[in-house]
Amino acid sequence: SGAKLKVSFFGPFFVGDYWVLDHADDYGWSIVGEGSGRYLWLLTRRPPTPVELKALIGRARAMGYDTSMLRVTKHS
């Protein structure tokens, strides 16, 4: 319902407004981006399976985000 985040990486310097675009009912995953479509994060509470990751990427792509530059974080 329009949830927004204001993110600061270095103290009082705010770098952007980000939107929670979509999330699981149990908040096991979230899709966060910003209005220009330049920045996108797929956040999960645990490493996603290949099927889950493909579904998340598909959801982000359906929202108009370019997913070709996404980097997957390796989890040990």
C-alpha positions as CSV (number, residue, x, y, z in Angstrom):
1,S,0.0,0.0,0.0
2,G,2.8,2.5,-0.9
3,A,5.4,1.6,1.7
4,K,8.5,3.8,1.3
5,L,12.0,3.7,2.7
6,K,14.5,6.5,3.0
7,V,18.0,5.0,2.9
8,S,21.1,6.5,4.4
9,F,24.5,4.7,3.9
10,F,26.8,7.3,5.4
11,G,25.3,9.1,8.4
12,P,23.0,12.0,7.5
13,F,23.4,11.8,3.8
14,F,20.2,10.3,2.3
15,V,20.7,8.7,-1.1
16,G,17.2,7.8,-2.1
17,D,13.6,6.9,-1.6
18,Y,12.8,3.3,-2.2
19,W,9.5,1.5,-2.4
20,V,8.5,-1.9,-1.1
21,L,6.9,-3.0,-4.4
22,D,5.8,-6.5,-3.4
23,H,6.3,-9.0,-0.6
24,A,5.2,-12.4,0.6
25,D,2.4,-12.6,3.0
26,D,4.8,-13.8,5.7
27,Y,7.5,-11.4,4.6
28,G,9.8,-14.2,3.5
29,W,10.7,-12.1,0.5
30,S,10.4,-8.6,-0.6
31,I,11.0,-6.7,-3.9
32,V,12.3,-3.2,-3.3
33,G,13.0,-0.6,-5.9
34,E,13.0,3.1,-6.7
35,G,10.8,5.2,-9.0
36,S,13.2,5.6,-12.0
37,G,13.5,1.8,-12.3
38,R,17.3,2.1,-12.0
39,Y,17.7,0.3,-8.6
40,L,16.2,-3.0,-7.6
41,W,16.7,-5.5,-4.8
42,L,15.1,-8.9,-4.3
43,L,15.4,-9.6,-0.6
44,T,14.8,-13.0,1.0
45,R,15.1,-14.3,4.5
46,R,16.9,-17.4,3.3
47,P,18.7,-18.3,0.1
48,P,16.0,-18.8,-2.6
49,T,15.7,-22.0,-4.5
50,P,16.3,-21.6,-8.3
51,V,12.5,-21.8,-8.8
52,E,11.9,-19.1,-6.2
53,L,14.5,-16.9,-7.7
54,K,13.1,-17.3,-11.2
55,A,9.7,-16.4,-9.9
56,L,11.0,-13.3,-8.1
57,I,12.8,-12.1,-11.2
58,G,9.7,-12.7,-13.2
59,R,7.7,-10.5,-10.8
60,A,10.2,-7.7,-11.0
61,R,10.4,-7.9,-14.8
62,A,6.6,-7.8,-14.9
63,M,6.8,-4.5,-13.0
64,G,9.0,-3.0,-15.7
65,Y,12.4,-3.5,-14.1
66,D,15.4,-4.4,-16.2
67,T,16.6,-7.6,-14.4
68,S,19.6,-8.3,-16.7
69,M,22.0,-6.6,-14.3
70,L,20.9,-8.4,-11.1
71,R,23.6,-10.0,-9.1
72,V,22.8,-13.0,-6.9
73,T,24.5,-13.0,-3.5
74,K,26.3,-16.3,-2.7
75,H,25.3,-17.8,0.7
76,S,27.4,-20.3,2.6
